[in-house]
């Protein structure tokens, strides 16, 4: 790898550097491969790597640049793909011994991955996840335990784990994750990057191993809101293969990033009253400083209280358990011990959800959506903490109480509601792991959500902070 290649901190920086002939696609890919060679054994980003294929693709991109051919939006950009999205070059395992390998063979490409590659993106490999996007790390299973490069004794977050830690560690510049109770936003928070759960239906879910059919979202993860805007411009749009896929118009997301929030009213709820596992000593000051940065962009900040918080979080858990159990019921009966300990406890709990429970949850879900819609008629955006704590140590995660990892995290609230939510870093906790805030907007209002995240990041540098070289002895 060339030692005189200028440092590239973000996907959008890399795209500009490629077009200005300051860096080549081969150099970007080789840098990503070298980073994975150095650090992946400690942070557990990849389940499979596509090094040779990535090198071949990078050479083709550089030849395209040299020939002056028209460029695609993601030409030459190294990307990571969560291993519940099908890709024909490698197996899709959902990080489980249970998933039938023939599932991915019948799917080929997931729609999201196909769109990224059609736009020139270079997939570096399949990234670690929690088992079927719902479990917790189980060291007894033959898979890497994903850890944050900020402190490899700590969890990378679930379930788009490797997608988050890989961006933070520099193994790729952007990634795709999925989100059913926070699985994009939690690893974004724990790894100090930016992650977007788009509006439900904005990005097709075809070719994705399902968890909760009415809760699953596919979305981008990268260093910055600007990066996520570029990725979403490729990912978004209807596809007939997904019955939940929306036909809503797609704005020019990168063009919406004006850096200015004058005339925008942001409602803020600190959610301190729901921080069941505690509040990190640095979090209140970090959150306050983030609000000050939003004010500096021209936004008006007003206090609000998000409606029906406990009820909506309960709805997410009830609906997720019921829908996941419906998908896994037969395999649980036949292959119980093949599932990880935490996974089988969570999935089995779905058997306790009755049909009446599920219907009632969906009824209350509609009421809650209407109440949040009324709030969004009074304010343009809603800001809350993504969570009140940094990443937990892996050795503190209880296999018998797997849902305890959600305590003091506030991501599940937004999945049943379906509104777009962006997680952005706001600085480090008292344990020197990242903290995050969330920005939520109206249905299909990703352009304004991303505009707010980008405006905030033009006034701060947390999204550009790079963890020191991973070390298992790091404290």
C-alpha positions in Angstrom: 0.0 0.0 0.0 1.3 3.4 -0.9 2.5 5.4 2.1 2.0 8.8 0.5 -1.7 8.5 -0.2 -3.5 11.4 1.6 -5.7 10.4 4.5 -9.4 10.0 3.6 -11.7 10.3 6.6 -15.1 9.8 4.9 -16.9 8.3 2.0 -17.6 11.7 0.5 -14.0 12.8 0.9 -12.9 9.6 -0.9 -15.3 10.1 -3.8 -14.0 13.6 -4.2 -10.4 12.5 -4.0 -11.0 9.8 -6.6 -12.5 12.4 -9.0 -9.6 14.8 -8.4 -7.1 12.0 -9.1 -5.6 12.4 -5.6 -6.2 8.7 -4.8 -7.0 5.6 -6.8 -9.6 2.9 -6.2 -6.8 0.4 -5.9 -5.2 2.4 -3.1 -8.5 2.8 -1.2 -9.1 -1.0 -1.4 -5.5 -1.9 -0.5 -5.7 0.5 2.5 -8.9 -1.2 3.6 -7.4 -4.7 3.2 -4.3 -3.7 5.2 -6.4 -2.3 8.0 -8.4 -5.6 8.1 -5.2 -7.6 8.1 -3.9 -5.6 11.1 -7.0 -5.4 13.3 -9.8 -7.8 12.3 -8.6 -10.5 14.6 -9.2 -8.2 17.6 -12.4 -6.4 16.6 -14.2 -9.2 14.7 -15.6 -7.3 11.7 -15.7 -9.9 9.0 -17.4 -13.2 8.5 -16.0 -13.5 5.0 -13.7 -11.3 2.9 -13.7 -10.7 -0.8 -10.2 -9.4 -1.1 -9.3 -10.7 -4.6 -12.7 -9.7 -6.1 -12.4 -6.2 -4.5 -8.9 -5.8 -6.1 -10.2 -6.7 -9.5 -13.1 -4.3 -9.2 -10.8 -1.5 -8.1 -8.6 -2.1 -11.1 -11.7 -1.8 -13.4 -12.7 1.4 -11.7 -9.3 2.9 -12.2 -9.3 1.9 -15.8 -12.7 3.6 -16.1 -11.3 6.8 -14.6 -8.3 6.7 -16.9 -10.5 6.3 -20.0 -12.7 9.3 -19.0 -15.8 7.2 -18.9 -18.9 8.5 -17.0 -18.7 7.8 -13.3 -21.2 6.2 -11.0 -21.9 7.6 -7.6 -20.0 5.0 -5.6 -17.2 4.1 -8.0 -14.2 2.8 -6.1 -15.7 3.1 -2.6 -15.0 0.1 -0.3 -18.2 -1.1 1.5 -19.2 -3.7 4.1 -22.4 -5.7 4.0 -24.1 -7.1 7.0 -24.4 -10.9 6.7 -28.1 -11.1 6.6 -28.1 -9.5 3.1 -27.6 -12.0 0.3 -24.6 -11.6 -2.0 -23.8 -14.3 -4.5 -20.0 -14.1 -4.0 -20.1 -15.4 -0.5 -22.3 -17.4 1.9 -25.1 -15.7 3.9 -25.1 -17.2 7.4 -26.9 -14.7 9.6 -24.0 -15.6 11.9 -25.8 -18.8 12.8 -25.4 -22.6 12.4 -29.2 -22.8 11.6 -29.7 -20.8 8.4 -30.0 -23.1 5.4 -27.2 -22.2 2.9 -29.6 -22.7 0.0 -31.6 -19.7 1.1 -29.1 -17.3 -0.3 -28.6 -19.4 -3.4 -32.2 -18.9 -4.3 -32.0 -15.2 -3.6 -28.8 -14.2 -5.3 -28.5 -10.5 -4.6 -30.4 -8.5 -2.0 -31.9 -5.5 -3.7 -29.9 -3.1 -1.5 -26.6 -4.8 -2.3 -27.3 -5.0 -6.0 -28.0 -1.3 -6.0 -24.8 -0.5 -4.3 -22.7 -2.5 -6.7 -24.6 -1.2 -9.7 -23.5 2.3 -8.4 -19.9 1.3 -8.4 -19.5 0.3 -4.7 -16.8 -2.4 -3.9 -18.0 -4.9 -1.4 -15.1 -5.9 0.9 -17.0 -8.8 2.5 -19.8 -9.9 4.8 -19.8 -8.3 8.2 -20.6 -9.8 11.6 -24.0 -9.5 13.1 -25.8 -10.8 16.1 -27.4 -14.2 15.3 -30.4 -13.6 13.0 -30.0 -9.9 13.9 -31.4 -10.6 17.4 -29.0 -12.4 19.6 -26.0 -11.3 21.7 -22.4 -12.4 21.5 -22.0 -16.1 22.3 -18.4 -17.1 22.7 -19.3 -20.8 22.5 -20.3 -20.5 18.9 -17.7 -20.6 16.0 -18.1 -16.9 15.1 -16.1 -13.8 15.9 -17.3 -11.7 18.8 -17.6 -8.1 17.4 -16.0 -5.4 19.5 -15.7 -1.7 19.2 -12.2 -0.4 18.1 -12.5 2.3 20.8 -12.0 -0.5 23.4 -11.9 -4.1 22.2 -13.0 -5.2 25.6 -16.4 -3.7 24.8 -19.2 -4.8 22.5 -19.6 -3.3 19.0 -23.4 -3.2 19.5 -26.1 -5.2 17.8 -27.0 -6.2 15.5 -25.2 -4.5 12.5 -22.1 -5.0 14.6 -19.3 -5.4 12.1 -20.8 -2.8 9.8 -20.4 -0.3 12.6 -17.0 -1.3 13.9 -15.6 -1.8 10.4 -16.4 1.8 9.4 -14.9 3.1 12.7 -11.7 1.0 12.2 -11.3 2.0 8.6 -11.9 -1.4 7.0 -14.4 0.2 4.6 -15.9 3.7 4.1 -19.6 2.8 4.3 -21.8 -0.1 5.1 -25.3 -1.4 5.1 -27.1 -2.5 8.2 -30.6 -3.4 9.2 -32.7 -2.1 12.1 -35.6 -3.8 14.0 -35.0 -2.4 17.5 -31.9 -0.2 16.9 -29.6 -2.5 15.0 -28.2 0.3 12.8 -28.3 3.0 15.5 -26.8 1.1 18.4 -23.6 0.0 16.6 -23.4 3.5 15.1 -23.6 4.9 18.7 -21.1 2.4 20.2 -18.6 2.9 17.4 -18.8 6.7 17.1 -20.1 6.8 13.5 -23.4 7.9 11.8 -26.2 5.5 11.0 -29.6 6.1 9.5 -32.8 4.1 10.0 -34.8 5.3 7.0 -38.6 5.5 6.9 -40.1 2.0 6.9 -40.4 1.0 3.3 -37.9 3.5 1.9 -35.3 0.9 1.2 -36.5 -2.6 -0.1 -35.9 -5.5 2.2 -35.9 -8.2 -0.5 -33.0 -10.6 -0.1 -32.6 -9.9 3.6 -33.1 -12.6 6.3 -36.2 -11.4 8.1 -36.5 -10.7 11.8 -39.7 -8.7 12.1 -41.6 -8.3 8.9 -43.3 -5.1 9.9 -40.4 -3.6 11.8 -37.3 -4.3 9.7 -35.5 -1.4 8.1 -32.5 -1.4 5.8 -30.2 1.6 5.9 -26.7 3.1 5.5 -23.9 3.4 8.1 -20.8 5.7 7.5 -18.8 8.4 9.2 -21.0 11.3 8.4 -24.6 12.3 7.6 -23.2 13.4 4.2 -22.0 9.9 3.6 -25.3 8.5 4.6 -27.1 10.9 2.2 -25.0 9.6 -0.7 -25.6 6.0 0.2 -29.3 6.5 0.7 -29.5 8.2 -2.8 -28.5 4.8 -4.2 -30.4 2.5 -1.8 -33.8 4.3 -1.8 -36.7 3.5 -4.0 -39.5 1.1 -4.7 -38.9 -2.5 -5.8 -41.9 -4.8 -6.6 -40.2 -7.7 -4.9 -40.9 -6.2 -1.5 -44.6 -5.7 -0.7 -43.7 -3.1 2.0 -41.6 -1.1 -0.4 -42.9 2.5 -0.7 -43.4 4.4 -4.0 -42.8 7.8 -2.3 -40.7 10.3 -4.4 -36.9 10.3 -3.7 -35.3 13.7 -3.1 -31.8 14.6 -4.0 -30.4 13.8 -0.5 -26.9 15.3 -1.0 -28.3 18.5 -2.5 -30.5 18.9 0.6 -27.4 19.4 2.8 -27.3 23.2 3.1 -25.6 23.4 6.5 -28.4 25.8 7.6 -31.3 25.1 10.0 -32.8 28.6 10.2 -36.6 28.3 10.4 -36.4 24.7 11.7 -37.9 23.9 15.1 -36.4 20.9 17.0 -38.2 19.3 19.9 -35.9 17.8 22.5 -36.6 15.1 25.0 -33.6 14.0 27.1 -35.4 10.8 28.1 -33.4 10.8 31.4 -36.5 9.3 33.1 -36.2 6.2 31.0 -32.5 5.5 31.5 -33.1 2.3 33.4 -29.4 1.2 33.5 -28.1 4.6 34.5 -26.6 7.7 32.9 -23.0 8.0 32.1 -21.4 11.0 33.9 -20.3 12.7 30.7 -23.6 12.1 28.8 -25.7 15.2 30.0 -22.9 17.6 29.2 -22.2 16.0 25.8 -25.9 16.1 24.9 -26.2 19.7 26.0 -23.2 20.7 23.9 -24.8 18.9 20.9 -28.0 21.0 21.3 -25.9 24.1 21.5 -24.3 23.1 18.2 -27.7 22.7 16.6 -28.7 26.2 17.9 -25.5 27.5 16.2 -26.9 26.2 12.9 -30.0 28.4 13.3 -32.4 25.9 14.7 -34.9 26.8 17.4 -34.8 24.3 20.3 -37.9 23.6 22.3 -38.6 21.0 25.0 -41.1 18.2 24.2 -42.1 14.9 25.7 -42.4 12.0 23.2 -45.7 10.3 23.6 -46.4 6.8 25.0 -42.7 6.0 25.4 -43.1 2.8 27.6 -46.0 1.6 25.5 -44.2 2.0 22.2 -41.0 0.2 23.4 -43.2 -2.6 24.6 -44.9 -2.7 21.2 -41.6 -3.1 19.5 -40.6 -6.0 21.7 -44.0 -7.8 21.5 -44.3 -7.4 17.7 -40.6 -8.4 17.1 -40.9 -11.5 19.3 -44.1 -12.6 17.7 -42.9 -12.1 14.1 -39.5 -13.6 14.8 -41.0 -16.7 16.5 -43.3 -17.2 13.6 -40.2 -17.4 11.3 -38.1 -19.6 13.6 -40.7 -21.8 15.3 -39.9 -25.0 13.4 -36.1 -24.7 13.7 -36.4 -23.9 17.4 -38.2 -27.2 17.9 -35.7 -29.2 15.8 -32.3 -27.4 16.3 -32.6 -25.7 19.7 -28.9 -26.1 20.7 -27.7 -24.9 17.3 -28.9 -21.5 18.2 -26.8 -19.3 20.5 -28.0 -19.2 24.2 -29.2 -15.6 24.1 -30.9 -16.0 20.7 -32.9 -19.1 21.6 -34.1 -17.4 24.9 -35.3 -14.4 23.0 -36.9 -16.3 20.1 -38.6 -18.8 22.5 -40.1 -15.9 24.4 -42.2 -15.2 21.3 -44.2 -18.3 22.0 -45.7 -16.5 25.0 -47.1 -13.7 22.8 -50.7 -14.6 21.9 -52.6 -13.6 18.8 -54.6 -11.2 21.0 -51.4 -9.7 22.3 -50.1 -9.1 18.8 -53.4 -7.6 17.5 -53.6 -5.3 20.5 -50.0 -4.2 20.0 -50.7 -3.3 16.4 -53.8 -1.3 17.5 -51.9 0.7 20.1 -49.1 1.1 17.5 -51.5 3.0 15.3 -52.5 5.3 18.1 -48.9 6.0 19.0 -48.1 6.8 15.4 -50.9 9.3 15.3 -49.7 11.0 18.5 -46.2 11.3 17.2 -47.5 12.7 13.9 -49.3 15.4 15.9 -46.1 16.2 17.7 -44.3 16.4 14.3 -47.0 18.9 13.2 -45.7 21.2 16.0 -42.0 20.7 15.5 -40.0 19.8 12.4 -37.6 17.3 14.1 -37.3 15.5 17.4 -33.9 15.0 19.1 -33.2 12.5 21.9 -30.2 10.6 23.2 -29.6 7.4 21.2 -28.6 6.0 24.6 -27.3 7.2 28.0 -24.3 4.9 28.2 -21.3 3.9 26.1 -20.6 0.4 24.9 -20.7 -2.3 27.6 -17.9 -4.7 28.2 -18.4 -8.0 26.5 -17.9 -9.9 29.7 -20.8 -8.2 31.4 -23.4 -9.3 28.9 -25.7 -11.8 30.5 -26.6 -14.8 28.2 -29.7 -15.5 30.4 -31.0 -11.9 30.2 -30.2 -10.9 26.6 -32.7 -8.0 26.3 -31.0 -6.2 29.2 -28.5 -4.9 26.6 -31.3 -2.5 25.6 -31.5 -0.8 29.0 -30.7 2.9 28.8 -30.8 2.6 25.0 -33.8 4.4 23.3 -33.7 3.0 19.8 -36.7 0.6 20.0 -39.1 3.4 20.3 -38.8 4.5 16.7 -39.1 1.1 14.9 -42.9 0.6 15.4 -43.5 4.2 14.4 -41.5 3.9 11.2 -40.1 7.4 11.2 -36.6 8.1 9.8 -34.0 8.4 12.6 -30.4 9.3 12.3 -27.8 8.5 15.1 -24.8 10.9 15.2 -21.8 10.9 17.6 -21.6 13.6 20.3 -18.3 12.8 22.0 -16.9 10.2 24.5 -18.3 8.8 27.6 -16.5 8.6 31.0 -15.2 5.1 29.8 -13.8 6.7 26.6 -16.3 5.0 24.3 -18.6 7.1 22.1 -22.0 8.6 22.9 -24.7 9.5 20.4 -27.9 11.5 19.8 -30.8 10.7 17.5 -32.6 13.0 15.1 -36.1 12.0 13.9 -38.3 13.5 11.2 -41.6 12.9 9.4 -42.4 10.0 7.2 -40.1 10.1 4.2 -38.4 13.2 5.7 -34.9 11.8 5.4 -33.7 14.9 3.5 -34.4 17.2 6.5 -33.1 14.6 9.0 -29.8 14.3 7.1 -29.7 18.1 6.6 -29.8 18.5 10.4 -27.2 15.8 11.0 -24.9 17.3 8.4 -25.4 20.9 9.8 -24.5 19.6 13.3 -21.4 17.8 12.0 -20.2 21.0 10.2 -20.0 22.5 13.7 -18.4 19.5 15.4 -15.7 17.0 14.6 -16.8 13.9 16.7 -17.7 12.0 13.5 -14.1 12.4 12.3 -12.5 11.1 15.5 -10.5 7.9 14.9 -10.0 5.3 17.6 -6.4 4.5 18.4 -5.0 1.2 17.1 -7.1 -1.6 18.6 -5.4 -3.4 21.5 -7.0 -6.0 23.8 -5.2 -4.4 26.7 -6.7 -0.9 26.0 -8.7 0.5 28.9 
